[in-house]
Amino acid sequence: MHSNGSALSVAQRLSSKPTVGFLLLDSTLHPIAFNVEAIRVLSYPNQLATARPADGFLAERIRENLLDREPSRESPLVTEFRSGRRRYLCRAFRVDSDTKSPSHASIAVLLERAPVSVIPLSPVSEQFNLTRRERDALEHLLQGLSNKEIANRMSVSPNTVKAFLRLIMLKMEVTSRAAIVAKLMMTGP
């Protein structure tokens, strides 16, 4: 069963980030409603076999990817996970239900694409021996800022930003801004 558009729009209003996947789970953490993108995120790199029931497949993937090994009181679900090279935030919300029937929704789960800046920069700085100013430039680069915007934030000239980025590229053994981000995604935790 797929969720209707109104459930997803409610989920998007709850979240400040664009929601990618949406699941409604019953009290046993079995999916009772979901959108297609939730299937794509949780099934990567495999495509969901059409012969296999989607809800059974999702229940298995939820147990493998989303259940926290050490659940907290607030939620048994992880807060962050990876699907391929992408990182996702998993936000769970309790759904008020008048009935205790296990077939009614108990938890709404939003799967949101995590920004690249979720990558912890301290280990990256140590790994590639970046200076504090190179790390600052890298942090702004990961926010998607242009050289001019980075220069304004760091109170330096755009040419100085270019120099910082060239040094970062040399240390990371890459040749472009995009390659910096790609290398961070591949070497991240």
GUKEPA-993807 format. One line per field, with one value per atom (N, C-alpha, C): residue in one letter; x, y, z; residue number from 1. Coordinates in pm, 1 decimal. Example, Ala and Ser with C-alpha at 12.3 -4.5 7.8 and 13.67 -1.06 7.14 Angstrom:
<pators>
code c(A  A  A  S  S  S)
X c(1319.0  1230.0  1320.0  1285.0  1367.0  1290.0)
Y c(-569.0  -450.0  -330.0  -225.0  -106.0  3.0)
Z c(780.0  780.0  780.0  708.0  714.0  787.0)
pos c(1  1  1  2  2  2)
</pators>
This chain:
<pators>
code c(M  M  M  H  H  H  S  S  S  N  N  N  G  G  G  S  S  S  A  A  A  L  L  L  S  S  S  V  V  V  A  A  A  Q  Q  Q  R  R  R  L  L  L  S  S  S  S  S  S  K  K  K  P  P  P  T  T  T  V  V  V  G  G  G  F  F  F  L  L  L  L  L  L  L  L  L  D  D  D  S  S  S  T  T  T  L  L  L  H  H  H  P  P  P  I  I  I  A  A  A  F  F  F  N  N  N  V  V  V  E  E  E  A  A  A  I  I  I  R  R  R  V  V  V  L  L  L  S  S  S  Y  Y  Y  P  P  P  N  N  N  Q  Q  Q  L  L  L  A  A  A  T  T  T  A  A  A  R  R  R  P  P  P  A  A  A  D  D  D  G  G  G  F  F  F  L  L  L  A  A  A  E  E  E  R  R  R  I  I  I  R  R  R  E  E  E  N  N  N  L  L  L  L  L  L  D  D  D  R  R  R  E  E  E  P  P  P  S  S  S  R  R  R  E  E  E  S  S  S  P  P  P  L  L  L  V  V  V  T  T  T  E  E  E  F  F  F  R  R  R  S  S  S  G  G  G  R  R  R  R  R  R  R  R  R  Y  Y  Y  L  L  L  C  C  C  R  R  R  A  A  A  F  F  F  R  R  R  V  V  V  D  D  D  S  S  S  D  D  D  T  T  T  K  K  K  S  S  S  P  P  P  S  S  S  H  H  H  A  A  A  S  S  S  I  I  I  A  A  A  V  V  V  L  L  L  L  L  L  E  E  E  R  R  R  A  A  A  P  P  P  V  V  V  S  S  S  V  V  V  I  I  I  P  P  P  L  L  L  S  S  S  P  P  P  V  V  V  S  S  S  E  E  E  Q  Q  Q  F  F  F  N  N  N  L  L  L  T  T  T  R  R  R  R  R  R  E  E  E  R  R  R  D  D  D  A  A  A  L  L  L  E  E  E  H  H  H  L  L  L  L  L  L  Q  Q  Q  G  G  G  L  L  L  S  S  S  N  N  N  K  K  K  E  E  E  I  I  I  A  A  A  N  N  N  R  R  R  M  M  M  S  S  S  V  V  V  S  S  S  P  P  P  N  N  N  T  T  T  V  V  V  K  K  K  A  A  A  F  F  F  L  L  L  R  R  R  L  L  L  I  I  I  M  M  M  L  L  L  K  K  K  M  M  M  E  E  E  V  V  V  T  T  T  S  S  S  R  R  R  A  A  A  A  A  A  I  I  I  V  V  V  A  A  A  K  K  K  L  L  L  M  M  M  M  M  M  T  T  T  G  G  G  P  P  P)
X c(85.8  0.0  90.1  62.0  140.4  69.1  147.3  89.0  26.9  -71.9  -131.9  -55.1  -80.2  -7.4  -23.2  -140.4  -160.4  -72.4  -47.9  40.2  182.5  227.0  361.7  372.7  270.5  277.8  280.7  210.2  217.1  358.9  418.0  554.2  651.7  632.9  723.7  709.0  589.8  572.8  642.8  651.8  720.1  870.2  920.9  1063.9  1109.0  1228.3  1283.5  1361.2  1396.8  1471.1  1374.6  1410.6  1321.8  1314.1  1193.8  1173.1  1187.4  1264.5  1283.8  1191.6  1205.4  1124.1  1031.3  919.5  819.9  762.9  760.6  705.5  613.7  506.1  424.1  441.4  479.8  504.3  403.7  369.2  281.4  366.4  305.6  377.0  486.8  483.6  588.0  695.3  690.9  782.8  769.3  651.0  619.4  554.7  599.0  543.6  398.7  315.9  176.9  146.8  235.6  224.5  364.1  390.7  522.8  514.8  619.5  624.2  731.8  732.5  825.0  969.9  996.4  1134.4  1187.6  1103.0  1147.4  1196.5  1126.9  1169.2  1303.9  1318.9  1445.9  1562.9  1544.3  1652.1  1688.5  1589.3  1615.1  1655.8  1626.0  1661.1  1792.8  1853.7  1977.3  2083.7  2162.6  2173.4  2081.0  2007.4  1918.4  1785.7  1724.2  1589.2  1491.8  1382.5  1281.0  1222.9  1228.5  1171.4  1020.3  962.2  817.9  738.4  797.4  725.4  718.2  805.4  813.3  725.9  647.3  564.4  652.0  620.1  700.6  704.6  592.4  592.3  680.7  687.3  775.9  921.6  951.4  1086.7  1127.8  1038.6  1070.1  1089.2  1009.0  1024.3  1163.8  1211.1  1345.4  1452.0  1437.5  1535.6  1533.1  1417.2  1407.4  1487.0  1470.1  1546.9  1696.7  1738.5  1881.4  1943.1  1871.7  1931.1  1886.8  1764.3  1710.7  1701.6  1703.7  1695.8  1830.6  1827.4  1948.8  1992.0  2121.3  2174.9  2156.1  2157.9  2137.1  2024.1  1898.4  1787.3  1773.6  1731.9  1708.7  1563.3  1530.3  1391.2  1299.4  1355.3  1273.7  1242.9  1339.2  1316.2  1408.2  1353.4  1438.3  1512.8  1491.8  1548.3  1676.8  1764.1  1887.5  1853.5  1947.8  1925.1  1991.2  2087.8  2157.7  2198.3  2192.1  2237.5  2281.2  2346.3  2394.0  2319.6  2297.7  2242.1  2330.6  2420.4  2521.5  2616.1  2643.6  2732.6  2657.7  2526.3  2448.5  2420.1  2413.7  2376.9  2234.0  2162.8  2024.9  2005.2  1920.5  1878.0  1745.0  1728.5  1604.7  1540.4  1424.1  1354.0  1223.1  1202.1  1081.9  992.6  862.3  762.8  655.1  620.2  509.0  378.9  292.3  162.7  59.2  -21.8  -126.0  -227.9  -254.8  -352.4  -443.1  -573.0  -669.1  -673.5  -637.2  -645.8  -507.1  -501.1  -374.3  -354.8  -436.5  -426.2  -293.0  -220.7  -90.3  -96.7  -215.8  -225.6  -241.4  -251.1  -263.7  -126.5  -112.3  15.2  56.1  181.7  237.0  351.2  428.0  546.3  548.1  569.5  593.0  743.4  800.4  944.9  971.3  1054.5  1097.1  1242.0  1269.8  1406.2  1446.0  1544.5  1587.0  1731.3  1761.3  1899.2  1979.9  2088.3  2173.1  2266.2  2289.4  2385.6  2525.7  2609.8  2746.9  2819.9  2780.4  2850.0  2832.4  2752.6  2740.3  2873.2  2958.8  3088.9  3169.4  3217.0  3295.9  3429.6  3458.2  3577.3  3705.0  3695.3  3817.6  3898.6  3836.7  3915.2  3967.2  3887.1  3928.7  4049.9  4044.9  4156.4  4284.4  4271.2  4388.1  4436.8  4345.0  4380.9  4459.3  4415.4  4479.2  4571.0  4594.3  4685.4  4647.8  4521.3  4473.8  4498.4  4531.7  4545.4  4405.2  4400.4  4270.6  4200.6  4272.6  4211.2  4167.6  4242.9  4201.3  4073.5  4068.6  3947.9  3827.6  3848.2  3740.0  3690.7  3786.5  3749.2  3674.0  3719.0  3652.5  3510.6  3494.0  3360.7  3265.3  3312.0  3228.4  3203.1  3302.8  3285.1  3174.4  3173.6  3072.9  2932.4  2924.7  2794.4  2746.6  2828.6  2790.3  2818.3  2905.2  2934.8  3035.2  3024.2  3119.7  3247.5  3353.3  3479.0  3457.7  3377.7  3352.3  3278.6  3178.4  3104.8  3194.5  3281.4  3375.8  3469.1  3517.6  3607.1  3540.2  3413.7  3340.6  3326.9  3296.2  3279.7  3411.1  3521.6  3651.6  3728.8  3672.2  3737.9  3874.7  3878.8  3999.7  3960.0  4056.1  4025.9  3987.9  3914.1  3882.9  4009.2  4117.5  4242.3  4300.2  4282.6  4329.2  4246.8  4116.3  4030.5  4076.7  4106.2  4156.3  4283.9  4370.9  4495.4  4465.7  4372.1  4334.0  4280.0  4192.3  4131.8  4235.4  4330.9  4438.5  4521.9  4552.3  4628.0  4550.0  4420.4  4335.6  4338.1  4324.8  4327.7  4459.8  4570.5  4701.4  4710.8  4667.1  4675.0  4582.4  4468.0  4371.7  4396.1  4490.6  4525.2  4404.9  4337.0  4224.8  4246.3  4162.3  4185.4  4068.2  3962.7  3848.3  3772.7  3688.1  3602.6  3510.8  3452.9  3362.7  3437.2  3561.8  3640.4  3671.5  3684.4  3702.9  3582.2  3463.5  3340.2  3327.8  3355.0  3344.7  3440.4  3561.7  3660.2  3615.5  3560.4  3510.5  3396.9  3309.7  3197.7  3248.0  3354.3  3406.3  3491.2  3554.3  3639.4  3570.7  3446.5  3374.5  3339.6  3298.5  3266.3  3147.3)
Y c(-117.0  0.0  122.8  219.4  342.4  451.5  540.8  651.6  750.3  820.1  920.6  1051.1  1141.1  1267.5  1352.0  1348.0  1432.3  1389.3  1259.7  1212.8  1261.1  1257.7  1304.3  1454.9  1530.5  1675.2  1710.7  1636.6  1657.7  1629.0  1521.1  1485.5  1594.6  1651.8  1755.5  1881.8  1910.1  2027.1  2006.4  1880.8  1851.2  1868.7  1859.4  1859.2  1986.2  2035.4  2152.9  2114.0  1986.5  1938.8  1871.1  1862.7  1793.6  1644.9  1596.3  1456.7  1374.4  1269.5  1180.2  1060.7  990.2  872.0  893.7  823.4  835.2  697.0  658.3  529.2  548.9  474.2  462.7  320.1  306.3  174.8  145.2  17.1  -21.1  -42.1  -87.3  -99.8  -206.1  -296.6  -398.1  -355.4  -228.1  -168.9  -232.4  -278.4  -332.8  -220.7  -198.3  -87.9  -113.1  -10.4  -20.0  80.5  179.3  274.7  330.6  361.6  410.2  471.1  545.9  599.4  526.2  548.9  479.5  512.1  636.5  676.1  602.3  571.4  493.0  356.5  297.4  168.4  183.8  290.8  311.7  327.3  409.2  434.7  305.7  233.9  115.4  -6.6  -9.2  -126.9  -111.6  8.8  30.3  -68.0  -131.2  -114.0  -205.6  -291.4  -384.2  -319.1  -359.2  -313.7  -410.1  -357.5  -439.5  -535.6  -662.9  -763.1  -748.7  -744.0  -721.7  -839.7  -958.3  -1076.0  -1078.5  -1006.6  -1007.1  -896.0  -923.3  -817.3  -706.4  -582.6  -468.3  -452.4  -474.8  -452.7  -553.2  -678.0  -777.1  -742.5  -698.7  -656.5  -537.4  -437.3  -318.9  -354.2  -444.2  -484.5  -541.6  -622.5  -679.9  -570.5  -476.4  -368.6  -273.2  -251.9  -168.7  -234.1  -366.0  -437.0  -428.0  -438.4  -436.0  -296.9  -194.1  -61.0  42.9  35.2  144.5  116.5  -10.2  -38.4  -12.8  63.3  97.4  -24.8  -51.2  -164.9  -141.5  -13.9  23.6  126.7  82.0  176.9  263.5  388.2  478.9  466.5  533.0  533.0  602.7  703.8  784.0  712.7  638.9  573.0  452.6  343.7  227.6  241.5  353.6  370.6  452.5  426.7  503.7  646.9  738.2  876.2  906.6  823.2  843.8  708.8  693.0  570.5  601.9  505.5  522.7  429.3  477.9  397.1  426.5  334.2  362.2  466.4  570.0  677.4  790.2  785.6  894.4  866.8  974.6  967.1  1016.1  952.8  991.0  1007.3  1101.9  1119.5  1047.5  980.2  907.0  972.5  1033.6  1099.6  1026.8  989.4  914.5  999.7  991.6  1064.0  966.4  972.7  890.2  944.7  854.9  892.3  859.3  958.2  932.9  837.4  734.1  635.6  600.7  606.6  575.1  426.1  347.3  202.7  143.0  34.6  -34.7  -147.9  -153.2  -256.8  -244.3  -357.6  -350.2  -309.4  -313.9  -279.1  -128.9  -50.1  95.1  161.1  273.3  344.9  387.6  360.4  401.5  499.2  483.6  567.4  614.5  743.7  799.7  819.3  774.5  784.1  866.9  968.5  1051.0  1017.3  991.9  968.5  1091.4  1164.8  1290.5  1277.4  1330.7  1330.1  1420.9  1367.4  1445.4  1534.5  1654.5  1740.9  1682.0  1713.8  1664.5  1710.0  1824.9  1877.6  1791.1  1684.0  1590.5  1517.6  1517.1  1453.1  1526.7  1456.4  1523.0  1569.6  1699.0  1755.1  1734.7  1709.0  1689.1  1569.9  1451.5  1338.7  1363.8  1432.7  1464.1  1556.6  1657.0  1750.5  1678.4  1585.0  1508.2  1415.5  1346.5  1251.2  1318.1  1438.6  1506.4  1620.1  1630.3  1730.7  1873.0  1909.6  2042.3  2141.9  2263.8  2370.9  2416.6  2498.6  2548.9  2627.0  2711.5  2792.6  2706.1  2602.0  2509.3  2436.3  2399.9  2333.6  2428.9  2555.7  2654.0  2665.2  2673.2  2682.4  2557.3  2440.9  2314.5  2311.7  2357.0  2359.6  2446.1  2561.0  2649.0  2587.2  2521.0  2451.8  2347.2  2272.8  2168.4  2225.8  2353.9  2420.2  2467.2  2446.0  2482.2  2627.0  2692.9  2833.4  2849.5  2959.3  2992.1  3046.0  3059.5  3115.0  3254.8  3335.6  3471.9  3470.4  3381.6  3371.5  3320.7  3224.3  3173.7  3286.2  3364.1  3476.1  3574.8  3606.8  3698.9  3642.7  3514.6  3453.9  3446.8  3425.1  3409.8  3541.5  3647.7  3779.9  3775.6  3708.4  3701.3  3728.8  3736.9  3760.5  3629.1  3635.4  3514.1  3439.8  3512.7  3446.3  3364.2  3412.0  3335.8  3208.4  3217.7  3098.8  2998.3  3047.7  2958.8  2888.1  2961.5  2901.7  2793.9  2822.3  2721.8  2596.5  2616.0  2501.1  2422.3  2491.3  2421.0  2336.7  2392.8  2317.3  2194.4  2211.6  2099.1  1991.7  2033.0  1937.9  1863.2  1935.0  1869.0  1765.5  1803.1  1712.7  1592.2  1612.8  1503.6  1427.0  1475.9  1414.0  1407.5  1522.7  1536.7  1663.7  1684.5  1798.1  1893.2  1875.4  1966.4  1977.0  2079.8  2097.7  1976.1  1930.4  1815.0  1689.7  1676.2  1560.0  1564.5  1684.4  1697.4  1636.7  1678.9  1629.4  1479.5  1430.4  1286.4  1206.8  1256.4  1184.7  1183.8  1293.7  1298.1  1199.2  1187.6  1094.2  950.4  920.4  784.3  752.3  852.9  827.3  853.5  907.4  937.9  812.1  828.3  713.8  636.7)
Z c(0.0  0.0  0.0  -82.6  -87.8  -8.3  48.4  122.9  25.8  71.8  -16.4  -7.1  -98.4  -105.1  19.1  84.1  201.0  317.6  333.3  440.4  417.0  291.5  260.7  280.5  243.1  261.3  410.0  493.7  638.6  686.2  636.1  674.2  632.8  513.8  468.3  551.6  601.2  687.1  820.7  868.5  993.8  981.5  860.8  838.5  768.6  806.1  740.2  614.6  599.6  483.6  387.2  258.2  165.6  199.6  216.6  248.1  121.3  130.9  18.1  34.1  143.9  167.9  285.8  280.9  386.8  414.9  542.9  584.2  703.1  706.9  827.4  877.1  1003.6  1060.5  1170.0  1184.2  1294.1  1419.7  1526.5  1654.0  1650.2  1552.2  1539.0  1438.8  1396.1  1299.4  1160.6  1131.2  998.8  917.2  792.0  712.7  672.5  691.8  647.0  537.1  518.5  408.2  380.7  253.1  215.0  76.4  40.5  -95.7  -175.1  -304.8  -394.2  -360.1  -322.2  -292.1  -168.8  -73.2  42.4  -3.4  -100.1  -155.6  -225.0  -305.3  -377.0  -279.7  -176.2  -80.5  -6.3  40.8  122.5  41.0  -88.3  -168.3  -242.4  -241.4  -315.3  -268.4  -353.6  -497.8  -576.7  -508.6  -578.0  -608.8  -715.6  -746.7  -680.5  -633.0  -569.0  -670.7  -641.7  -732.4  -732.3  -849.8  -859.2  -805.7  -806.4  -757.4  -605.0  -540.7  -395.3  -337.3  -235.1  -175.3  -117.1  -151.2  -109.5  41.7  110.1  254.1  327.5  282.1  342.5  319.0  197.1  163.1  249.2  261.1  341.0  487.9  540.0  679.9  703.3  608.6  618.3  612.4  518.3  503.9  623.3  682.2  802.9  915.6  931.5  1035.4  1008.6  880.9  846.7  857.2  810.4  795.8  897.4  941.8  1022.2  1171.7  1210.9  1354.0  1420.4  1527.0  1601.2  1681.9  1682.0  1758.7  1909.0  1947.6  2087.5  2092.7  2080.6  2071.7  2196.6  2172.9  2284.9  2328.7  2437.3  2483.8  2385.5  2317.9  2228.3  2098.0  2042.8  1915.5  1899.2  1845.4  1818.5  1685.4  1615.8  1482.3  1484.9  1387.7  1375.1  1335.8  1354.6  1314.3  1180.2  1139.8  1013.5  957.6  824.5  761.0  619.4  556.2  419.6  326.6  205.9  98.3  -21.2  -51.5  -152.6  -98.4  -177.9  -133.6  -65.8  -69.0  -9.4  137.0  210.8  352.3  367.9  458.7  485.4  634.7  669.3  806.8  820.4  930.0  956.8  1077.8  1055.5  1165.3  1190.7  1314.4  1350.7  1440.2  1416.1  1494.2  1537.8  1663.4  1712.4  1654.2  1612.5  1558.3  1665.0  1700.9  1799.9  1741.2  1813.8  1768.9  1886.4  1862.4  1967.4  1996.5  1899.7  1915.9  1936.2  2006.5  2029.7  1929.6  1828.4  1727.0  1653.5  1636.3  1571.0  1424.0  1362.8  1220.9  1197.6  1303.6  1289.9  1301.8  1234.2  1232.5  1372.8  1406.0  1534.6  1517.2  1407.1  1384.6  1239.3  1221.6  1088.5  1075.5  965.3  944.1  819.0  834.4  722.3  690.4  565.0  519.0  439.9  489.6  428.3  383.3  266.2  218.1  307.4  362.6  453.0  372.8  420.9  351.3  362.3  266.3  266.3  391.5  446.0  562.6  686.5  677.1  787.6  809.3  705.9  717.2  824.2  926.1  1029.2  970.5  983.2  919.9  1000.8  1129.9  1208.7  1158.9  1141.8  1090.0  947.9  867.4  730.4  733.5  820.7  833.5  873.5  966.7  1010.5  899.5  834.0  729.6  616.6  576.3  464.0  508.5  639.6  695.0  650.8  668.0  630.1  741.9  703.6  801.8  844.1  948.1  995.4  884.5  811.5  705.6  587.4  555.3  449.3  490.7  617.5  668.3  660.2  695.5  685.5  540.3  446.5  304.1  260.3  307.7  274.1  329.2  450.7  511.4  428.5  383.9  301.2  163.6  108.8  -19.3  -8.7  102.1  123.0  141.7  173.7  183.7  47.3  -56.1  -191.8  -228.0  -152.2  -177.9  -292.0  -365.1  -470.5  -406.7  -488.2  -435.7  -378.4  -447.4  -400.5  -265.6  -252.7  -126.3  -13.8  -46.9  53.3  97.4  -0.4  30.2  124.9  98.6  186.5  328.0  339.2  472.0  549.1  474.9  539.8  548.8  493.6  491.8  424.4  308.6  226.8  81.8  -6.7  -147.8  -216.3  -327.4  -403.1  -448.6  -476.3  -514.9  -399.5  -277.4  -160.7  -146.2  -172.2  -167.4  -272.7  -393.8  -499.5  -453.2  -385.3  -335.6  -231.1  -137.7  -37.7  -106.7  -204.1  -272.0  -352.2  -414.6  -486.8  -389.7  -271.5  -171.4  -123.6  -103.6  -62.4  -171.2  -297.7  -409.2  -414.6  -394.7  -394.0  -282.1  -163.4  -48.9  -65.2  -130.8  -149.9  -279.9  -360.5  -487.8  -582.5  -595.5  -688.7  -770.9  -872.9  -962.0  -977.0  -899.2  -911.5  -779.7  -772.0  -653.9  -636.5  -747.3  -741.4  -693.8  -735.8  -694.0  -544.1  -488.8  -343.5  -272.2  -314.5  -251.3  -270.4  -392.4  -419.4  -330.5  -314.8  -232.3  -86.8  -39.3  98.4  119.1  20.5  32.0  38.0  -36.8  -39.5  84.0  143.4  258.5  390.3  384.7  507.7  585.0  711.3  797.2  747.1)
pos c(1  1  1  2  2  2  3  3  3  4  4  4  5  5  5  6  6  6  7  7  7  8  8  8  9  9  9  10  10  10  11  11  11  12  12  12  13  13  13  14  14  14  15  15  15  16  16  16  17  17  17  18  18  18  19  19  19  20  20  20  21  21  21  22  22  22  23  23  23  24  24  24  25  25  25  26  26  26  27  27  27  28  28  28  29  29  29  30  30  30  31  31  31  32  32  32  33  33  33  34  34  34  35  35  35  36  36  36  37  37  37  38  38  38  39  39  39  40  40  40  41  41  41  42  42  42  43  43  43  44  44  44  45  45  45  46  46  46  47  47  47  48  48  48  49  49  49  50  50  50  51  51  51  52  52  52  53  53  53  54  54  54  55  55  55  56  56  56  57  57  57  58  58  58  59  59  59  60  60  60  61  61  61  62  62  62  63  63  63  64  64  64  65  65  65  66  66  66  67  67  67  68  68  68  69  69  69  70  70  70  71  71  71  72  72  72  73  73  73  74  74  74  75  75  75  76  76  76  77  77  77  78  78  78  79  79  79  80  80  80  81  81  81  82  82  82  83  83  83  84  84  84  85  85  85  86  86  86  87  87  87  88  88  88  89  89  89  90  90  90  91  91  91  92  92  92  93  93  93  94  94  94  95  95  95  96  96  96  97  97  97  98  98  98  99  99  99  100  100  100  101  101  101  102  102  102  103  103  103  104  104  104  105  105  105  106  106  106  107  107  107  108  108  108  109  109  109  110  110  110  111  111  111  112  112  112  113  113  113  114  114  114  115  115  115  116  116  116  117  117  117  118  118  118  119  119  119  120  120  120  121  121  121  122  122  122  123  123  123  124  124  124  125  125  125  126  126  126  127  127  127  128  128  128  129  129  129  130  130  130  131  131  131  132  132  132  133  133  133  134  134  134  135  135  135  136  136  136  137  137  137  138  138  138  139  139  139  140  140  140  141  141  141  142  142  142  143  143  143  144  144  144  145  145  145  146  146  146  147  147  147  148  148  148  149  149  149  150  150  150  151  151  151  152  152  152  153  153  153  154  154  154  155  155  155  156  156  156  157  157  157  158  158  158  159  159  159  160  160  160  161  161  161  162  162  162  163  163  163  164  164  164  165  165  165  166  166  166  167  167  167  168  168  168  169  169  169  170  170  170  171  171  171  172  172  172  173  173  173  174  174  174  175  175  175  176  176  176  177  177  177  178  178  178  179  179  179  180  180  180  181  181  181  182  182  182  183  183  183  184  184  184  185  185  185  186  186  186  187  187  187  188  188  188  189  189  189)
</pators>
